[in-house]
Amino acid sequence: MTRLLLVTILAAVAACGATFQPDIQYRVADGLSLKMDASIPDGKGPFPTIILVHGGGWRGGDKATTFKLIFDPLTRAGFAWFSVNYRMLPKYHYPAAVDDVVEAIRYVEAHAREYKVDRNRLAIAGESAGGHIVSLIGARDGRKLHLAAVVAFYPVTDFDAAVEGPDKTRNAYRAVMDFLGVTELNDAVRQLMREASPVTYVNKGMPPFLFVHGTGDATVNFHQSEEMCAKMKRVGASCEIYAVAGAPHWIGNWEKNPEWQGYKQKVPAWLKQTLQR
């Protein structure tokens, strides 16, 4: 993290009555030190907590920059948050990134008292590749990890539909194949796609989901969020979609249009309401 960026983040969270703690090591995997940044509200706590997972096609991005537009809204709303780095392409394929985020969640739970985390109000949120990761973990492991809510920005939820089905896009196809470490489709790869798809694990006992997705997304089809949310509702799970009319992929692009920035109010409000349950 550059000094200028660190100073900027420190100033922003301090202005909101919070303490910023960068580069907390939560895991060593394959000799690689994996770290997270934390923002903890001032006061006694415990506080509702969000673990944030950046995007970047499972290949790029960083805990300090890629998902930073959500930091200030969460800090101002009184949430503790942790922004996580994880192993990425080209060296690391599925399930490395997913395994890392699971361990990050476990680390936060194990250190709840130290960071004033309310374990009963713990949520995960991610965007793009991070949206896929949190959707998969929330559906597959949400109950086991004591997760109370999931917020997924424009995630790939059904690899089959995104790679060779109705939601196929060039970018999604290439990113998914790289993430899985495969070069051609066959029965074994299709089974792997099902295993890595959040929609596979939809069940009644999973935590509530909020999908945030631009209807103009040409990278991850809006239908990916619609499909999973509809399946959740069919089994009795709680789900909502916040559709950003006409918006493309990535919230960084949404800064161009004030009408695309309502998520900055919607996400904290939805989390507050959901985590009160």
C-alpha positions as a Markdown table, in Angstrom:
| # | Residue | x | y | z |
|---|---|---|---|---|
| 1 | Met | 0.0 | 0.0 | 0.0 |
| 2 | Thr | 1.5 | 3.4 | -1.0 |
| 3 | Arg | 2.0 | 6.0 | 1.7 |
| 4 | Leu | -0.4 | 8.5 | 0.0 |
| 5 | Leu | -3.1 | 5.9 | -0.2 |
| 6 | Leu | -2.6 | 4.9 | 3.4 |
| 7 | Val | -2.8 | 8.5 | 4.5 |
| 8 | Thr | -6.0 | 9.0 | 2.5 |
| 9 | Ile | -7.7 | 6.0 | 4.0 |
| 10 | Leu | -6.5 | 6.9 | 7.5 |
| 11 | Ala | -7.9 | 10.4 | 7.2 |
| 12 | Ala | -11.2 | 9.2 | 5.8 |
| 13 | Val | -11.9 | 6.6 | 8.5 |
| 14 | Ala | -10.7 | 8.9 | 11.3 |
| 15 | Ala | -13.2 | 11.6 | 10.1 |
| 16 | Cys | -16.0 | 9.0 | 10.6 |
| 17 | Gly | -14.8 | 8.0 | 14.1 |
| 18 | Ala | -13.0 | 4.8 | 13.3 |
| 19 | Thr | -9.5 | 3.4 | 13.5 |
| 20 | Phe | -7.8 | 1.9 | 10.4 |
| 21 | Gln | -5.5 | -1.1 | 10.8 |
| 22 | Pro | -3.7 | -2.1 | 7.6 |
| 23 | Asp | -2.0 | -5.3 | 6.6 |
| 24 | Ile | -3.2 | -7.8 | 9.2 |
| 25 | Gln | -1.9 | -11.2 | 8.3 |
| 26 | Tyr | -4.8 | -13.7 | 8.5 |
| 27 | Arg | -3.1 | -16.7 | 6.7 |
| 28 | Val | 0.0 | -18.0 | 5.2 |
| 29 | Ala | -0.7 | -20.2 | 2.2 |
| 30 | Asp | 1.9 | -21.8 | -0.1 |
| 31 | Gly | 4.5 | -19.5 | 1.6 |
| 32 | Leu | 2.4 | -16.4 | 0.7 |
| 33 | Ser | 1.4 | -14.0 | 3.5 |
| 34 | Leu | -2.2 | -13.1 | 3.0 |
| 35 | Lys | -3.4 | -9.8 | 4.6 |
| 36 | Met | -6.5 | -7.8 | 5.3 |
| 37 | Asp | -7.2 | -4.1 | 6.2 |
| 38 | Ala | -9.6 | -3.3 | 9.0 |
| 39 | Ser | -11.7 | -0.3 | 9.9 |
| 40 | Ile | -13.0 | -0.5 | 13.5 |
| 41 | Pro | -15.5 | 2.1 | 14.8 |
| 42 | Asp | -14.5 | 4.0 | 17.9 |
| 43 | Gly | -16.4 | 3.0 | 21.0 |
| 44 | Lys | -17.0 | -0.1 | 23.1 |
| 45 | Gly | -18.7 | -2.3 | 20.5 |
| 46 | Pro | -19.3 | -5.0 | 19.5 |
| 47 | Phe | -20.1 | -3.7 | 16.0 |
| 48 | Pro | -21.9 | -5.2 | 13.0 |
| 49 | Thr | -19.1 | -6.4 | 10.7 |
| 50 | Ile | -18.6 | -6.8 | 6.9 |
| 51 | Ile | -15.8 | -8.7 | 5.3 |
| 52 | Leu | -15.1 | -7.3 | 1.8 |
| 53 | Val | -13.8 | -9.2 | -1.2 |
| 54 | His | -12.5 | -7.2 | -4.2 |
| 55 | Gly | -12.9 | -8.2 | -7.8 |
| 56 | Gly | -10.6 | -8.2 | -10.8 |
| 57 | Gly | -11.4 | -11.4 | -12.7 |
| 58 | Trp | -9.7 | -13.6 | -10.0 |
| 59 | Arg | -6.5 | -12.2 | -11.5 |
| 60 | Gly | -6.1 | -8.6 | -10.4 |
| 61 | Gly | -7.3 | -6.0 | -7.9 |
| 62 | Asp | -6.3 | -5.2 | -4.3 |
| 63 | Lys | -7.9 | -4.9 | -0.9 |
| 64 | Ala | -7.1 | -1.2 | -0.6 |
| 65 | Thr | -8.2 | 0.1 | -4.0 |
| 66 | Thr | -10.6 | -2.1 | -6.1 |
| 67 | Phe | -13.6 | -2.0 | -3.8 |
| 68 | Lys | -12.8 | 1.2 | -2.0 |
| 69 | Leu | -15.9 | 3.1 | -3.0 |
| 70 | Ile | -17.9 | 1.0 | -0.4 |
| 71 | Phe | -15.5 | 1.9 | 2.4 |
| 72 | Asp | -16.8 | 5.3 | 3.3 |
| 73 | Pro | -20.6 | 4.4 | 3.2 |
| 74 | Leu | -19.9 | 1.5 | 5.5 |
| 75 | Thr | -17.7 | 3.5 | 7.9 |
| 76 | Arg | -20.2 | 6.3 | 8.1 |
| 77 | Ala | -23.0 | 3.8 | 8.9 |
| 78 | Gly | -21.1 | 2.5 | 11.9 |
| 79 | Phe | -19.9 | -0.9 | 10.5 |
| 80 | Ala | -16.6 | -2.5 | 11.2 |
| 81 | Trp | -15.1 | -3.8 | 8.0 |
| 82 | Phe | -12.3 | -6.0 | 6.8 |
| 83 | Ser | -11.0 | -5.8 | 3.2 |
| 84 | Val | -9.2 | -9.0 | 2.1 |
| 85 | Asn | -6.5 | -10.0 | -0.3 |
| 86 | Tyr | -6.5 | -13.6 | -1.6 |
| 87 | Arg | -4.5 | -15.8 | -4.0 |
| 88 | Met | -5.0 | -15.0 | -7.7 |
| 89 | Leu | -4.3 | -16.0 | -11.2 |
| 90 | Pro | -2.2 | -16.8 | -13.1 |
| 91 | Lys | -0.5 | -19.0 | -10.4 |
| 92 | Tyr | -3.5 | -19.9 | -8.3 |
| 93 | His | -6.7 | -21.4 | -9.6 |
| 94 | Tyr | -10.0 | -22.5 | -8.0 |
| 95 | Pro | -10.5 | -23.2 | -5.2 |
| 96 | Ala | -7.5 | -21.2 | -3.7 |
| 97 | Ala | -9.2 | -17.8 | -3.6 |
| 98 | Val | -12.4 | -19.3 | -2.1 |
| 99 | Asp | -10.4 | -21.2 | 0.5 |
| 100 | Asp | -8.5 | -18.0 | 1.5 |
| 101 | Val | -11.7 | -16.0 | 2.0 |
| 102 | Val | -13.1 | -18.8 | 4.1 |
| 103 | Glu | -10.0 | -18.6 | 6.3 |
| 104 | Ala | -10.3 | -14.8 | 6.5 |
| 105 | Ile | -13.9 | -15.2 | 7.8 |
| 106 | Arg | -12.7 | -17.7 | 10.4 |
| 107 | Tyr | -9.9 | -15.4 | 11.4 |
| 108 | Val | -12.3 | -12.5 | 12.0 |
| 109 | Glu | -14.6 | -14.8 | 14.0 |
| 110 | Ala | -11.7 | -16.1 | 16.1 |
| 111 | His | -10.5 | -12.5 | 16.8 |
| 112 | Ala | -13.9 | -11.0 | 17.3 |
| 113 | Arg | -13.2 | -9.7 | 20.8 |
| 114 | Glu | -9.9 | -8.1 | 19.7 |
| 115 | Tyr | -11.6 | -6.2 | 16.8 |
| 116 | Lys | -14.9 | -5.5 | 18.6 |
| 117 | Val | -16.8 | -7.7 | 16.1 |
| 118 | Asp | -20.4 | -8.8 | 16.8 |
| 119 | Arg | -20.3 | -12.5 | 15.7 |
| 120 | Asn | -24.1 | -12.5 | 15.5 |
| 121 | Arg | -24.0 | -9.7 | 12.9 |
| 122 | Leu | -21.3 | -10.8 | 10.5 |
| 123 | Ala | -21.8 | -10.3 | 6.8 |
| 124 | Ile | -19.7 | -10.7 | 3.6 |
| 125 | Ala | -19.7 | -8.6 | 0.5 |
| 126 | Gly | -17.8 | -8.8 | -2.7 |
| 127 | Glu | -17.8 | -7.4 | -6.2 |
| 128 | Ser | -17.3 | -9.2 | -9.6 |
| 129 | Ala | -14.9 | -12.1 | -8.9 |
| 130 | Gly | -15.3 | -11.2 | -5.2 |
| 131 | Gly | -19.1 | -11.3 | -5.7 |
| 132 | His | -18.7 | -14.8 | -7.0 |
| 133 | Ile | -16.6 | -15.8 | -4.0 |
| 134 | Val | -19.0 | -14.4 | -1.4 |
| 135 | Ser | -22.0 | -15.9 | -3.2 |
| 136 | Leu | -20.4 | -19.3 | -3.2 |
| 137 | Ile | -19.3 | -19.2 | 0.4 |
| 138 | Gly | -22.7 | -17.7 | 1.5 |
| 139 | Ala | -24.7 | -20.4 | -0.2 |
| 140 | Arg | -22.4 | -23.4 | 0.5 |
| 141 | Asp | -21.0 | -22.5 | 4.0 |
| 142 | Gly | -23.2 | -19.6 | 5.3 |
| 143 | Arg | -24.7 | -21.5 | 8.1 |
| 144 | Lys | -21.4 | -23.2 | 9.1 |
| 145 | Leu | -19.6 | -19.9 | 9.2 |
| 146 | His | -22.4 | -18.1 | 11.1 |
| 147 | Leu | -22.9 | -15.6 | 8.3 |
| 148 | Ala | -25.9 | -13.3 | 8.7 |
| 149 | Ala | -26.0 | -11.7 | 5.3 |
| 150 | Val | -24.3 | -11.6 | 1.9 |
| 151 | Val | -24.0 | -8.6 | -0.5 |
| 152 | Ala | -22.9 | -9.6 | -4.0 |
| 153 | Phe | -22.1 | -7.0 | -6.7 |
| 154 | Tyr | -22.6 | -8.3 | -10.3 |
| 155 | Pro | -21.4 | -11.9 | -9.5 |
| 156 | Val | -21.1 | -14.9 | -11.8 |
| 157 | Thr | -23.5 | -17.3 | -10.1 |
| 158 | Asp | -23.9 | -20.0 | -12.8 |
| 159 | Phe | -20.7 | -20.9 | -14.6 |
| 160 | Asp | -22.4 | -23.1 | -17.1 |
| 161 | Ala | -24.8 | -20.4 | -18.2 |
| 162 | Ala | -22.0 | -17.8 | -18.4 |
| 163 | Val | -19.6 | -20.1 | -20.3 |
| 164 | Glu | -21.8 | -21.9 | -22.8 |
| 165 | Gly | -25.4 | -21.0 | -22.0 |
| 166 | Pro | -27.7 | -18.0 | -22.4 |
| 167 | Asp | -25.6 | -15.6 | -20.3 |
| 168 | Lys | -22.4 | -16.2 | -22.2 |
| 169 | Thr | -20.1 | -13.2 | -22.7 |
| 170 | Arg | -16.5 | -13.2 | -24.1 |
| 171 | Asn | -15.1 | -11.8 | -20.9 |
| 172 | Ala | -17.0 | -14.2 | -18.6 |
| 173 | Tyr | -16.0 | -17.2 | -20.7 |
| 174 | Arg | -12.3 | -16.3 | -20.6 |
| 175 | Ala | -12.2 | -15.4 | -16.9 |
| 176 | Val | -14.1 | -18.5 | -15.8 |
| 177 | Met | -12.0 | -20.9 | -17.9 |
| 178 | Asp | -8.8 | -19.3 | -16.5 |
| 179 | Phe | -10.1 | -19.4 | -12.9 |
| 180 | Leu | -10.8 | -23.1 | -13.2 |
| 181 | Gly | -7.5 | -23.7 | -14.9 |
| 182 | Val | -9.0 | -25.4 | -18.0 |
| 183 | Thr | -8.7 | -24.8 | -21.7 |
| 184 | Glu | -11.6 | -26.9 | -23.2 |
| 185 | Leu | -15.1 | -28.0 | -22.2 |
| 186 | Asn | -15.8 | -31.6 | -21.4 |
| 187 | Asp | -17.9 | -33.5 | -18.9 |
| 188 | Ala | -15.2 | -33.2 | -16.2 |
| 189 | Val | -15.0 | -29.5 | -16.6 |
| 190 | Arg | -18.8 | -29.1 | -16.6 |
| 191 | Gln | -18.9 | -30.9 | -13.3 |
| 192 | Leu | -16.2 | -28.6 | -12.0 |
| 193 | Met | -18.2 | -25.6 | -13.2 |
| 194 | Arg | -21.2 | -26.9 | -11.2 |
| 195 | Glu | -19.1 | -27.4 | -8.1 |
| 196 | Ala | -17.8 | -23.8 | -8.3 |
| 197 | Ser | -21.2 | -22.2 | -9.1 |
| 198 | Pro | -23.0 | -20.5 | -6.2 |
| 199 | Val | -26.4 | -21.4 | -7.7 |
| 200 | Thr | -25.6 | -25.1 | -7.1 |
| 201 | Tyr | -25.8 | -24.7 | -3.3 |
| 202 | Val | -29.0 | -22.7 | -3.0 |
| 203 | Asn | -30.9 | -23.9 | 0.1 |
| 204 | Lys | -33.5 | -22.6 | 2.5 |
| 205 | Gly | -31.1 | -22.2 | 5.4 |
| 206 | Met | -28.7 | -19.9 | 3.6 |
| 207 | Pro | -28.3 | -16.2 | 4.8 |
| 208 | Pro | -30.2 | -13.4 | 3.1 |
| 209 | Phe | -28.7 | -12.0 | -0.1 |
| 210 | Leu | -28.7 | -8.6 | -1.7 |
| 211 | Phe | -27.5 | -8.6 | -5.3 |
| 212 | Val | -26.4 | -5.3 | -6.7 |
| 213 | His | -26.1 | -5.4 | -10.5 |
| 214 | Gly | -26.2 | -3.0 | -13.4 |
| 215 | Thr | -28.7 | -3.9 | -16.1 |
| 216 | Gly | -26.3 | -2.7 | -18.8 |
| 217 | Asp | -23.5 | -5.1 | -17.7 |
| 218 | Ala | -21.8 | -6.6 | -20.7 |
| 219 | Thr | -19.3 | -8.6 | -18.7 |
| 220 | Val | -21.6 | -10.5 | -16.3 |
| 221 | Asn | -25.1 | -10.7 | -17.6 |
| 222 | Phe | -27.7 | -9.2 | -15.2 |
| 223 | His | -29.6 | -12.5 | -15.5 |
| 224 | Gln | -26.9 | -14.2 | -13.4 |
| 225 | Ser | -28.3 | -12.3 | -10.3 |
| 226 | Glu | -31.9 | -12.8 | -11.4 |
| 227 | Glu | -31.5 | -16.6 | -11.8 |
| 228 | Met | -29.9 | -17.2 | -8.4 |
| 229 | Cys | -32.3 | -14.8 | -6.6 |
| 230 | Ala | -35.3 | -16.5 | -8.2 |
| 231 | Lys | -34.0 | -20.0 | -7.2 |
| 232 | Met | -33.5 | -18.7 | -3.6 |
| 233 | Lys | -37.0 | -17.5 | -3.4 |
| 234 | Arg | -38.3 | -20.8 | -4.7 |
| 235 | Val | -36.7 | -22.7 | -1.8 |
| 236 | Gly | -37.8 | -20.1 | 0.8 |
| 237 | Ala | -34.5 | -18.2 | 1.2 |
| 238 | Ser | -34.5 | -14.4 | 1.4 |
| 239 | Cys | -33.1 | -12.5 | -1.6 |
| 240 | Glu | -33.4 | -9.0 | -3.1 |
| 241 | Ile | -31.9 | -7.5 | -6.2 |
| 242 | Tyr | -30.9 | -3.8 | -6.4 |
| 243 | Ala | -30.9 | -3.2 | -10.1 |
| 244 | Val | -28.8 | -0.2 | -11.3 |
| 245 | Ala | -30.6 | 0.8 | -14.5 |
| 246 | Gly | -28.3 | 0.9 | -17.5 |
| 247 | Ala | -25.1 | 0.6 | -15.5 |
| 248 | Pro | -22.1 | -1.3 | -16.8 |
| 249 | His | -19.7 | -3.6 | -15.0 |
| 250 | Trp | -17.8 | -2.3 | -11.9 |
| 251 | Ile | -18.7 | 0.4 | -9.4 |
| 252 | Gly | -15.6 | 2.4 | -10.5 |
| 253 | Asn | -17.5 | 3.0 | -13.8 |
| 254 | Trp | -20.6 | 3.9 | -11.9 |
| 255 | Glu | -18.9 | 7.1 | -10.6 |
| 256 | Lys | -19.6 | 8.6 | -14.0 |
| 257 | Asn | -23.3 | 8.9 | -13.3 |
| 258 | Pro | -24.9 | 10.1 | -10.1 |
| 259 | Glu | -28.0 | 8.0 | -10.9 |
| 260 | Trp | -25.8 | 4.8 | -10.6 |
| 261 | Gln | -24.6 | 5.6 | -7.1 |
| 262 | Gly | -27.6 | 4.8 | -5.0 |
| 263 | Tyr | -26.0 | 1.6 | -3.8 |
| 264 | Lys | -24.0 | 3.8 | -1.4 |
| 265 | Gln | -27.2 | 4.3 | 0.6 |
| 266 | Lys | -28.9 | 1.0 | -0.3 |
| 267 | Val | -26.2 | -1.3 | 0.9 |
| 268 | Pro | -25.7 | 0.1 | 4.4 |
| 269 | Ala | -29.5 | 0.5 | 4.9 |
| 270 | Trp | -30.1 | -3.1 | 3.8 |
| 271 | Leu | -27.4 | -4.4 | 6.0 |
| 272 | Lys | -28.7 | -2.5 | 9.0 |
| 273 | Gln | -32.2 | -3.9 | 8.5 |
| 274 | Thr | -31.0 | -7.4 | 7.8 |
| 275 | Leu | -28.5 | -7.7 | 10.6 |
| 276 | Gln | -31.2 | -6.6 | 13.1 |
| 277 | Arg | -33.0 | -9.9 | 12.6 |
